[in-house]
Amino acid sequence: MPSDEHDRLVHVGDIRAQSIAVLDALTVQLKAVGATWDDVVFRRAYAVDVPAFVEHCVRDATFPVPWNRERLSPSTLIGMTALANPDFLIELEIAAVIAD
């Protein structure tokens, strides 16, 4: 979810900034369990504006590594009419596999 460490919404109205905030939070969570984006085996994005997500997040050459790399994990993009908070424009779900 595009929120800060206190669960407050960030970047209202800016799908790219919300996406980066979510990716940053997921990066912290991956690191906490000893994983990196290279360990991600699946990703799912929920977006209320699919064309904006594709234009400003997926196709943006400056977008963070998890979406622009040579070896992407399988992914799904699902268009939604709304998310848990009406100001959320994007939610991301990932699964990572790491050795013991």
QUIPEVEN-V238548 format. One record per helix or strand of 3 or more residues. SS is the DSSP state (alpha for helix, beta for strand). FROM is the first residue (numbers start at 0). LEN is the number of residues. If there is no record, write none. Layout:
BEGIN
ss=<SS SS>
from=<FROM FROM>
len=<LEN LEN>
END
This chain:
BEGIN
ss=<alpha alpha beta alpha beta beta>
from=<14 36 39 49 73 89>
len=<18 3 8 9 6 7>
END
